[in-house]
Amino acid sequence: MKTAQVERSTLLLLIAINAVMFIVELATGWWAESMGLIADSLDMLADAGVYGIALLAVGTSSVRKAQAAAASGCIQLGLAFLVLVEVLRKWLYGSEPSSGLMIGVSVVALAANTACLFLLRKHRHGEVHMRASWIFSTTDVQANVGVILAGILVSVTASSAPDLIVGALVCGIVVRGGVRILREAQASLEEARGRRTRS
């Protein structure tokens, strides 16, 4: 099977996994009043968007792939800002997160993101649009572990603070991943333009 076909089939599976988990985590996070889950659900949505952008870039020029990666990085940063605003709102007005739902759904999300990493393992050193997808999935696993720990701490302390702190930390993880993708996209774009100038 050609590389482009393998990339397309992989990205379609990733989009499906992340879209389903976005719905599950957002609905549960809203019901459980958990900013950790809501933050992670928006991260899943960002990933689905990133994979969709990467899918559009498959088989196109190096410049187009770098531009697609840059767009996905901007999406990631924008969503991180929105989640941070909601974290601050919950901190001011209060919330009562359900630790059981936080832990249970985060374990499912962790399994989903581990499956995504397994699907992407052959592409992690590939072109920039696929490397961006790998970066997103690795940050997702970190976020899932963080929400699980927050759920445990919410249960032990009977406080919403761990959930809000982890929600803010997930934002930080998302920002770090977005910045890393933008840097790689910029480097790839400069390299592609340099090749075009020399030719």
N, C-alpha and C positions, 0 to 999 in steps of 0.2 A: 504494500500500500504506500502511496506517495506521502511525503512529509506533510503537504498541505491537507490531504484527506485525513491523516492521523490527527493533525492539530484541530481540524474542524470537528471531528467526532468527539475528541477529548473535551473541547470547549462547550459543545452542546450538552454533554453530561454534567459538566461543572455548572452551567447555567441552571439546569434543572434542579440539581442538588441545592444550590444556593437560593433559588427562588422559593422552593418548598420550605427551607429552613427559615427564610426571612418571614414568611407568613406565620409559621409555627412560633418563632421566638417573639415576633411583634405582638401577636395575640396573647401569648402567655405572659409576656412582660407587662403588657397593659393590665391584664387581669391580676397579676401578682404584684403590681406596683413596683417592678424592679427596673431601675435604670441600667443595671448591668445587662439584663436581657434585652432591653430596648436598644441600647448602644450596640450590642452584638448583632441584633436583627438588622439594624441599619448598615452595619459592616457587611452582613450577608447580601443586602440589597446592592451595596456598592460593588461587591465582588461580582454579582450577577451582571451588573452594568459593565464592569471591567472586562469580564469574559466575553460579553456581547461585542464590545469595542474591539477586543483582540480577534474575535471571530470575523469581523468586517475587514480586519487588516491581513488575514491569512491570504497568501498568494500575491500581495501587493508589494510595492517598492519599499526599500529600507526607510526612506523618508516617511512614507505613510505609516509604517509600523511604529516608528519613533513618535510620530504625532498621535497615534492611537494610545500609546503608552502614556504620553504626557496628559492626554485628556482623562485617562483613567486615574492618574495621580491627582488631578484637579478635583475630580468627583469625590475621591477619598477625603481630601482636605475639606471640601465643602460640607460633607456629611458629618465630619468630626466636629466642625464648628456648631452645627445644629444640635448635635447631641450634648455638647458642652453647655449650651444655653439651657437645655432641658434639665441637665444635672444641677445647674445653679438654681433653677426654678424650684426643683424638688428640695434642694437644701434649704431654701428660704421658707417654703410652705409646708414641708414635711411629707413623709410617705411611710407606708407600712409594708415593706416587701415580704413576700412569702418565700422563706428559705427552701422549703421542700420543692416548690416549682422551679426555683432558680437552679438548684442542683440537678434535678431530674432532666430539665430541658437542656441545660448546658452539657450534660454528659452525652445526650443525643447529638447536639451540635458539634461536640468534640469528635464524635465518631464520623459525622458527615465531613468535617474538615480534614480528618485523617484520610478518609477516602479520596478527597480532592488532592491531597498531597501525593497519594499513591498514583493517581491518574497523571499527575504533572511531573513525576520524578524524572522521566526521560527527557523532559523539555526544560528543566531548570537551568541548563547551560546553553539554551538555544537563543533565538533572536529576542530582541528587547520586549516585544509584545507578549511572548511566552514567559520570559523571566519576570515580567511584571505580575503575571498571574501566579507564579510560584511565590513571589514575595507576599502577595495578598493572602494566600492560603497559610503561609507560615505565621503571619501576624494573627490570623484568625485562631489558630491553635493556642497561641499565647493568651488571647482574649478569653477563650473558653475556659482555660485553666483558672484564669483570674476570677471569672464569674462563679465557678464552682467553689473556690476558696472564699469568695464573698458570701456565698450562700451558707457555708459552714459557719463563718463568723457572725452572720446575722442571727443564725440559730443559737449560737453560744452566748452572744452579747445582748440579744433582744433589741438591737439597735439598727436603724437604717443606714448608719454611717458607712459600714463596710461596702454596702451596695453602691452608695453614691461615690465613694472613693474609687471603687473599681470601675464604675461608669466613666469617671474622669480619666483613669489610667488607660482604659480601652481607647478613649479619645487620643491619648498620647501615643499609643501603639499605632493607631490608624494614621496619625499625623506623621510619625516616623516612617511608616511604610510609604505614604504618599510622597514625602520629600525624597526618599531613596529612589522611587520610581521616576520622579521628575529629573533627578540628577542623571540617572542612567539614560533616560529618553533624550536629555540635552546632549549627552556625550555621543549617543548613537546618531543624533541628528547632525551634529557637527562633523562626525566621521563620514556620514553619507554625503553631506554637502561638499566635504573636502574631496571625496572621490569623484564627485560630479564635476568639480572645478578642474581637477587634474586631467580628466578625460577629454 
